[in-house]
Amino acid sequence: MRTIVVGVADCAVSNDPDAVLVTHALGSCVGLLIHDPVARVGGLLHYMLPESRLDAERAQRNPCMFADTGIPELFRRAYALGAVKNRMVVRAAGAAQVMDPDGVFQIGKRNSQALRRILWKAGILLQGEELGGFSSRTVRLEVGTGRMWCRSTGEPEREMTGSIHLAQGVVEWRTVS
């Protein structure tokens, strides 16, 4: 296995079946994982903020910093390697309320809302999620198998196979059909 670490405000796409894409420290940031099981192409985006209009110049230099520029960039890179939109398995993690105990800025919530809005407008179904709550997360994607994993602070790693909703620290599992 070859590990490719995706940093904050970065993304990576691969068609190497031995590659594992991983990102750490998803607090209020969101990690978006995509995989085309036929083309065996996987991608991972770690974006920080919901909207590029906050800093258009910075968004031009680094589109992966923002949801509205980073998500399309991730998909463009996957398509360039042969991925097809309607075959994609799409899951997300992050958007926690960290370093904002009073919920003043609500960056995590705004990041989650931006994700849903952008995917909905593009006609892309989010098939699994671990969004919200109060813990930082690490996610990884095995490109060859398409298996996606998530680990919250202080918890064991678990495979992302369904839909997880975190609200006020309560975990509710739902199977996604």
C-alpha positions as CSV (number, residue, x, y, z in Angstrom):
1,M,0.0,0.0,0.0
2,R,1.1,3.5,-0.9
3,T,-0.2,6.2,1.4
4,I,-1.0,9.6,0.0
5,V,-1.6,12.2,2.7
6,V,-4.1,14.9,1.7
7,G,-3.4,18.1,3.7
8,V,-5.7,20.9,4.8
9,A,-7.1,22.7,1.7
10,D,-5.8,20.0,-0.6
11,C,-7.1,17.1,-2.7
12,A,-5.7,14.1,-4.3
13,V,-7.1,11.7,-7.0
14,S,-5.6,8.3,-7.9
15,N,-6.2,5.3,-10.1
16,D,-3.4,3.3,-8.4
17,P,-5.1,0.3,-6.8
18,D,-2.4,0.2,-4.1
19,A,-2.9,3.8,-3.1
20,V,-4.6,4.8,0.2
21,L,-5.7,8.4,0.4
22,V,-5.9,9.8,3.9
23,T,-6.5,13.1,5.6
24,H,-6.2,14.0,9.3
25,A,-7.6,16.5,11.7
26,L,-11.0,17.1,10.1
27,G,-12.5,19.4,12.7
28,S,-14.9,22.0,11.2
29,C,-13.3,21.1,7.8
30,V,-14.9,18.5,5.6
31,G,-13.3,15.5,4.0
32,L,-15.2,14.4,0.8
33,L,-14.4,10.9,-0.4
34,I,-15.3,9.7,-3.9
35,H,-14.8,6.4,-5.7
36,D,-15.7,5.0,-9.0
37,P,-15.7,1.2,-8.6
38,V,-15.6,0.4,-12.3
39,A,-12.8,2.8,-13.2
40,R,-11.2,2.2,-9.8
41,V,-10.6,5.9,-9.3
42,G,-10.7,7.5,-5.9
43,G,-10.4,11.0,-4.6
44,L,-10.3,12.9,-1.4
45,L,-10.8,16.6,-0.7
46,H,-10.1,18.3,2.6
47,Y,-11.8,21.8,2.4
48,M,-11.8,24.4,5.1
49,L,-14.5,27.0,4.3
50,P,-17.9,27.0,2.5
51,E,-17.6,29.8,0.0
52,S,-14.8,31.2,-2.1
53,R,-16.4,34.7,-2.2
54,L,-14.8,35.1,1.3
55,D,-11.4,35.4,-0.5
56,A,-11.7,35.2,-4.3
57,E,-7.9,35.7,-4.8
58,R,-7.0,32.9,-2.4
59,A,-9.6,30.6,-4.1
60,Q,-7.9,31.2,-7.5
61,R,-4.6,30.2,-6.0
62,N,-6.0,27.2,-4.0
63,P,-9.5,26.1,-5.1
64,C,-9.4,23.2,-2.6
65,M,-9.7,25.5,0.3
66,F,-13.4,26.2,-0.3
67,A,-16.4,23.9,-0.9
68,D,-17.7,25.7,-3.9
69,T,-14.5,25.6,-5.8
70,G,-12.9,22.5,-4.3
71,I,-15.7,20.0,-4.8
72,P,-15.9,20.7,-8.6
73,E,-12.1,20.5,-8.8
74,L,-12.1,17.1,-7.1
75,F,-14.7,15.7,-9.5
76,R,-12.9,17.2,-12.6
77,R,-9.7,15.5,-11.5
78,A,-11.5,12.1,-11.1
79,Y,-13.2,12.5,-14.5
80,A,-9.8,13.1,-16.1
81,L,-8.8,9.6,-14.8
82,G,-11.9,7.9,-16.3
83,A,-14.4,8.2,-13.4
84,V,-18.1,8.6,-14.3
85,K,-20.4,10.7,-12.2
86,N,-23.3,8.2,-12.0
87,R,-21.1,5.4,-10.7
88,M,-19.5,7.4,-7.9
89,V,-19.8,6.4,-4.3
90,V,-19.7,9.6,-2.3
91,R,-19.2,9.9,1.4
92,A,-18.2,12.8,3.7
93,A,-16.9,13.3,7.3
94,G,-16.1,16.3,9.4
95,A,-18.0,19.5,10.0
96,A,-17.7,19.3,13.7
97,Q,-18.1,22.1,16.1
98,V,-14.5,22.5,17.5
99,M,-12.7,25.5,18.8
100,D,-16.1,27.4,18.7
101,P,-17.7,26.1,21.9
102,D,-20.4,28.8,21.8
103,G,-21.3,28.1,18.2
104,V,-20.6,31.7,17.1
105,F,-19.1,31.0,13.7
106,Q,-20.6,27.6,13.0
107,I,-18.0,26.9,10.3
108,G,-18.7,23.1,10.5
109,K,-22.4,23.6,10.1
110,R,-21.9,26.0,7.2
111,N,-19.4,23.6,5.6
112,S,-21.9,20.8,5.8
113,Q,-24.7,22.9,4.3
114,A,-22.4,24.0,1.4
115,L,-21.6,20.3,0.7
116,R,-25.2,19.3,0.5
117,R,-26.2,22.3,-1.6
118,I,-23.3,21.8,-4.1
119,L,-23.9,18.0,-4.5
120,W,-27.7,18.5,-4.8
121,K,-27.2,21.1,-7.6
122,A,-24.8,18.7,-9.4
123,G,-27.3,15.8,-9.0
124,I,-24.9,13.8,-6.9
125,L,-26.1,11.6,-4.0
126,L,-24.2,11.6,-0.7
127,Q,-24.3,7.9,0.2
128,G,-22.8,8.1,3.7
129,E,-21.7,10.7,6.1
130,E,-20.3,11.4,9.5
131,L,-20.9,15.1,9.9
132,G,-21.3,17.3,12.9
133,G,-20.7,16.5,16.5
134,F,-17.7,17.8,18.5
135,S,-14.8,15.5,17.6
136,S,-12.0,15.7,15.1
137,R,-11.8,12.9,12.5
138,T,-9.4,11.1,10.2
139,V,-10.6,9.4,7.0
140,R,-9.0,7.2,4.5
141,L,-10.0,5.6,1.2
142,E,-8.5,2.4,-0.3
143,V,-8.5,3.2,-4.0
144,G,-8.3,-0.4,-5.2
145,T,-11.2,-1.6,-3.1
146,G,-13.2,1.6,-2.6
147,R,-13.4,0.9,1.2
148,M,-13.7,4.1,3.2
149,W,-12.8,4.4,6.9
150,C,-13.3,7.0,9.6
151,R,-11.8,7.4,13.1
152,S,-13.1,10.0,15.5
153,T,-10.9,11.2,18.4
154,G,-10.7,8.6,21.1
155,E,-12.7,6.0,19.0
156,P,-11.6,3.0,17.0
157,E,-11.6,3.2,13.2
158,R,-14.7,2.0,11.5
159,E,-15.7,1.4,7.9
160,M,-18.1,4.0,6.4
161,T,-20.8,1.7,5.0
162,G,-24.0,3.5,5.8
163,S,-25.1,6.9,6.8
164,I,-24.2,8.3,10.2
165,H,-25.7,11.5,11.6
166,L,-24.2,13.2,14.7
167,A,-26.3,15.7,16.6
168,Q,-25.4,16.8,20.1
169,G,-23.0,13.8,20.4
170,V,-25.7,11.2,19.7
171,V,-25.0,8.7,16.9
172,E,-27.8,7.4,14.7
173,W,-27.0,4.8,12.1
174,R,-29.0,4.6,9.0
175,T,-28.5,2.2,6.1
176,V,-28.3,3.9,2.8
177,S,-29.9,2.1,-0.1
